[in-house]
Amino acid sequence: MPRCELASSGLIYVLVWVIGLLISTGLLSPSMTNAEIQQVLLSNQQARMLQVYLIDGIAGIAILVFAATVAGLFRALDEKNASLANVVLGAGIAAGSISLVQAGVQQALVNQELLVAADTPFRTLLVLVNQIDTFKLMALALLGVSTSVLGLRTRLIPAWINWLGIVLAIALPLGGLSFVVASSMLTALLYASLPMLLLWVGAVSVTAM
């Protein structure tokens, strides 16, 4: 049963992210004026609402269940790894919770009344969402490295997936710095880390069954 939960939660996480990324919601940037951000949001309100539910709401719950299941499998395999398994669980709870907080904040960006109000601080809200995302990336990095270390110890997960998780744990926080430091290299690393994350979650979900 836990392995089925692992497979389903991990694959749901990957699926909702892929679907969410395929939804066109317009380009938003903190460098845009408040009025420009408002116009983009008004033009893509329904699409953005759906995207938020998928990649912040459902994905947040899915990664939490994924981490809880992975931690349970490691505990069952070797009680000596209980402490590190708790780190896996804690990182998953943090990542999932932060994702749900993001979903809540972004409701303001798709709320009809706020969208038509002239005094809504859209730019401030967008900056806040990006700053919150930095902490989520750190939690996901901790999830990746702790799971991978346990995977190498127990051999529950193939070695290449564990090493991918360790690389991911470096790439995610570095990419997250692009939200606070203007750097094309960091931005490119951020974009590269997302497919890496989805590949890692999907691979863990399938191979640890």
C-alpha positions in Angstrom: 0.0 0.0 0.0 2.7 2.6 0.9 4.5 1.9 -2.4 1.2 2.5 -4.3 0.8 5.8 -2.5 4.4 6.7 -3.4 3.8 5.9 -7.1 0.5 7.8 -7.3 1.6 10.9 -5.3 4.9 11.2 -7.2 3.3 10.8 -10.6 0.4 13.1 -9.8 3.0 15.7 -8.8 4.8 15.4 -12.1 1.5 15.3 -14.1 0.0 18.4 -12.6 3.2 20.3 -13.1 3.4 19.3 -16.7 -0.2 20.3 -17.3 0.2 23.5 -15.4 3.2 24.5 -17.5 1.3 23.9 -20.7 -1.3 26.5 -19.6 -0.6 29.9 -21.1 -1.0 32.6 -18.5 1.1 35.5 -19.9 4.5 36.6 -18.8 4.8 38.3 -15.4 7.9 40.0 -14.0 8.6 42.1 -11.0 10.3 44.6 -13.3 6.8 45.4 -14.9 4.7 48.2 -13.5 1.7 47.5 -11.3 -0.6 48.4 -14.2 1.2 46.1 -16.6 0.9 43.2 -14.2 -2.8 44.0 -13.7 -3.4 43.9 -17.4 -1.7 40.5 -17.9 -3.7 39.1 -14.9 -7.0 40.4 -16.2 -6.3 38.9 -19.6 -5.5 35.4 -18.2 -7.5 35.2 -15.0 -9.2 31.8 -15.5 -6.0 30.2 -16.9 -3.9 31.5 -14.1 -6.5 30.3 -11.5 -6.3 26.8 -12.9 -2.5 26.9 -13.0 -2.4 27.9 -9.4 -4.7 25.1 -8.3 -2.5 22.6 -10.1 1.1 23.6 -9.5 0.7 25.1 -6.0 -2.4 23.4 -4.6 -2.5 19.8 -5.8 1.3 19.6 -6.3 1.8 20.9 -2.7 -0.4 18.1 -1.3 1.2 15.5 -3.6 4.8 16.3 -2.6 3.8 16.1 1.1 2.3 12.6 0.6 5.3 11.6 -1.5 7.8 12.6 1.2 5.7 11.0 4.0 5.6 7.7 2.0 9.3 7.8 1.2 10.1 8.4 4.8 7.9 5.5 5.9 9.6 3.1 3.4 13.0 4.0 4.7 11.9 3.6 8.4 10.5 0.1 7.6 13.6 -0.9 5.8 16.1 0.1 8.5 15.2 1.7 11.8 18.7 3.0 12.1 17.8 5.5 9.4 14.8 6.9 11.4 16.5 10.3 12.1 17.3 11.0 8.5 13.9 9.7 7.5 12.4 12.3 9.7 14.4 14.9 7.8 12.8 13.6 4.6 9.4 13.9 6.2 10.1 17.4 7.6 11.4 18.7 4.2 8.3 17.3 2.5 5.9 18.9 5.0 7.8 22.2 4.6 7.7 22.1 0.8 4.1 21.1 0.7 3.0 23.7 3.2 4.9 26.5 1.5 3.3 25.5 -1.8 -0.1 25.8 -0.2 0.8 29.2 1.2 1.8 30.3 -2.3 -1.6 29.1 -3.6 -3.3 31.2 -0.9 -1.3 34.4 -1.8 -1.8 33.9 -5.5 -5.6 33.8 -4.9 -5.2 37.6 -4.6 -3.8 37.7 -8.1 -6.8 36.0 -9.6 -9.6 37.4 -7.3 -12.0 39.3 -9.5 -12.6 42.2 -7.0 -8.9 42.7 -6.4 -8.1 42.5 -10.1 -10.3 45.4 -11.0 -9.2 47.5 -8.0 -6.8 50.3 -8.9 -5.0 50.2 -5.5 -4.2 46.4 -5.4 -0.4 46.0 -5.0 0.1 43.4 -7.7 3.8 43.9 -8.0 4.3 43.5 -4.3 2.3 40.3 -4.3 4.3 39.0 -7.2 7.6 39.7 -5.4 6.2 38.0 -2.3 5.2 34.9 -4.3 8.8 34.7 -5.7 10.4 35.1 -2.3 8.2 32.4 -0.8 9.3 30.2 -3.8 12.9 30.6 -2.7 12.1 28.9 0.6 10.1 26.1 -1.1 13.1 25.4 -3.4 15.3 25.1 -0.3 12.9 22.6 1.3 12.8 20.6 -2.0 16.6 20.6 -2.0 16.6 19.2 1.5 14.1 16.6 0.4 16.3 15.7 -2.5 19.6 15.3 -0.6 18.1 13.5 2.4 16.2 11.0 0.3 19.3 10.5 -1.9 21.6 9.8 1.0 19.2 7.3 2.4 18.8 5.8 -1.1 22.5 5.3 -1.3 22.7 3.8 2.1 19.8 1.3 1.7 20.0 0.8 -2.1 16.2 1.2 -2.2 16.6 3.6 -5.0 19.0 3.1 -8.0 22.3 5.0 -7.6 21.9 7.3 -10.6 18.6 8.6 -9.2 20.3 9.3 -5.9 23.2 11.2 -7.5 20.6 13.2 -9.6 18.9 14.1 -6.3 22.2 15.4 -4.9 22.8 17.5 -8.0 19.2 18.7 -7.7 19.9 19.7 -4.1 22.6 22.1 -5.3 20.8 23.4 -8.4 17.5 24.3 -6.7 18.7 26.8 -4.1 21.2 28.3 -6.5 18.4 28.7 -9.1 16.2 30.2 -6.3 18.8 33.0 -5.9 17.6 34.3 -9.3 14.5 35.7 -7.5 16.8 38.1 -5.4 19.8 38.5 -7.7 19.5 39.5 -11.3 21.6 36.9 -13.1 20.9 35.1 -16.4 23.0 32.2 -15.3 21.0 31.7 -12.1 17.8 32.1 -14.1 18.9 29.4 -16.6 19.8 27.1 -13.7 16.3 27.7 -12.2 14.6 26.7 -15.4 16.9 23.7 -15.8 16.2 22.5 -12.2 12.5 22.1 -12.8 12.6 19.3 -15.3 15.4 17.8 -13.2 13.0 17.9 -10.2 10.2 16.3 -12.1 12.5 13.6 -13.5 13.8 12.8 -10.0 10.4 12.6 -8.3 9.0 10.5 -11.2 12.0 8.2 -11.1 11.9 7.7 -7.3 8.1 7.0 -7.5 8.6 4.3 -10.1 11.8 2.6 -9.0 11.1 2.4 -5.3 7.9 0.5 -5.8 
